[in-house]
Amino acid sequence: MERIVVRGGRPLQGQVRISGAKNAALPILAATLLAEDTCLLYDIPSLDDVVTMTRMLTQLGVTVESTGEGALAVHPAAELQYAAPYDLVRRMRASILVLGPLLARLGRARAALPGGCAIGQRPIDLHLKGFAALGADVEVSGGEVEVRAPRGLRGTSIYLDVPSVGATENIMMAAVLAEGTTTIENAAEEPEIVDLANFLNTLGADVRGAGTRVIQIHGVPVLGGGTYTIIPDRIEAGTFLLAPLVAGGQVTVTGVVPEHLKSLLAKVREMGADVVVDGDEVTVAVSSRPKAVDIKTLPYPGFPTDLQAPMMAALVTAEGTATVTETLFENRFAHVPELRRMGARIQIQGQTAIITGVERLQGAPVTATDLRSGAALVLAGLGAEGITEVSGVHHIDRGYVAIEQKLRALGADVARLSTEDDPLAAALLLH
């Protein structure tokens, strides 16, 4: 087992290039199942979840070839399989996104129901209701779901009870080969939805309205191949832009879409930081203790739930009292007990955390229980006195490419160690 070890107290300085968005890459990789020719994808992040999705494609019969750093060629299957392997679905919930493309291509798809999630209940009922509305028969039994449409899918109007990102993506992918027009109302508006729609259109689909609450998909008989570059990861960008609020200093993220970061940047400015946007670069500079602000997570374009934990790492040492209200997931405060171990003063009342800022945290051994809590604990260590050891690093590796290397390039005192490395090795590496 590995851990990330941070010695706090060093202000950050420099720039970091942001990787491709994991939450865009995964559905786009799933969507290559719809293509009858080769897809060339660029800016694919080197992450554990991406490896899992490429293994899924391979087991379904697709050939995935690395053609350079961050570049993949996905060649269509000679014979596409309809059943997603259980061992991969249980490993990553996003594997369920292969159901829509397989149903569209083969008229049949089967997968294990995804299990529980560390951050809360995330059922797939909206996915299945959408498939049923398109004309598929849905059967759930023995921990598996199977959808069949032997005579093909037919376009229809679908209203989502909540603007689910995964359901919007899965229904959109199923509908691109359906007969007629499909309308998804109350659709998710996230930039990753827009990226998927743009990729599908590159292959020859006719998807309109992505990024709004109403998406129209005019079915086409077949999709070809294409070349596409994934959008930058707004959550990774936001995490690095929050780092100077914890450690002090100035950080520039490059290769980003500032529009995707508007809700975060508004709060960063409110906390007293200087923010400069220049093309595809955003700089945050901090010269004094940040001010406390109130946060409420909401679907895009609201404040992202995926940045709630990293933002809390900045708020625990801000001046004043802050509130963080989580509206999307019921178990997304797993980082709170760990931050308390470092000296944070946080009270939980239902889905709201009340944070009274302290001047500085103390380094401590802490454990990441999910992806974003892990990022928050690493950030907290940057501003803490002494050494912070973050275990559960495999969670962090699901969403951040070489986070310790990028932080080290900004001047942070951080290293990745294995459990075999003793404290003396940590002291030698952190200097």
GIPE-V524870 format. One line per field, one symbol per residue. ss: DSSP state (h for helix, s for strand, l for the rest). phi: phi as a letter, one per 20 degrees, with the letter a starting at -180 (. if undefined). burial: b if it has 16 or more other C-alpha atoms within 10 Angstrom, else e. Layout:
BEGIN
ss: ???
phi: ???
burial: ???
END
This chain:
BEGIN
ss: lssssssllllssssssllslhhhhhhhhhhhhhslllsssslllllhhhhhhhhhhhhlllssssssllssssslllllllsllhhhhlllhhhhhhhhhhhhhhlsssssllllllllllllhhhhhhhhhlllsssssllssssslllllsllssslllllhhhhhhhhhhhlllslssssslllllhhhhhhhhhhhhlllssslllllsssssllllsllssssllslhhhhhhhhhhhhhhlsssssslllhhhhhhhhhhhhhlllsssssllssssssllllslllssslllllslhhhhhhhhhhhlllslssssslllllllllhhhhhhhlllsssssllssssslllllsllssslllhhhhhhhhhhhhhlslssssslhhhhllllllhhhhhhhlllssssssllllhhhhhhhll
phi: .dbddcdfodfebpcceefffgfefffffffffeedbfdddcmffecgfffffffgfffeofddcfdqfmccddefffbfeddefffefffbgfgffffffffffdmabbbfffefcfeqfcfdffgfffffffoeedcdalmcccccbfdnecfadcdefcfffffgffffffffdffndddddlffdggffffffffgffeofcdcngncfcddcefcfbdedrdbdfffefffgffffegffeenobcdddmddggfdgfffffffffofeccdcmeccddccdbffefceccfbggefffffdffgfffeffdfeoddccddddcecddfffgfffgeofdcddcmdcddddfdfbedgafccedbgffffffffgffdeenddddemfgffffccelgffffffeofebbdcefffegffffffeb
burial: eebbbbbbbbbbbebbebbbbbbbbbbbbbbbbbbbbbbbbbbbbbbbbbebbbbbbbbbbbbbeeeeebbbbbbbbeebbbbbbbebbbebbbbbbbbbbbbbbbbbbbbbbbeeeebeebeeebbbbbbbbbbbebeeeeeebbbbbeebbbbbebbbeebbbbbbbbbbbbbbbbbebbbbbbbbbbbbbbbbbbbbbbbbbbbbbbbeebbbbbbbeebbbbebbbbbbbbbbbbbbbbbbbbbbbbbbbbbbbebbeebbebbeebbbebeeeeebbbbbbeebbbbbbbbbebbbebbbbbbbbbbbbbbbbbebbbbbbebeeebbbbbbbbbebbbbbeeeeebbbbbbbebbbbbbbbbbbbbbbbbbbbbbbbbbebbbbbbbbbbbbbbbebbebbeebebbbbbbeeeeeeeebeeeee
END
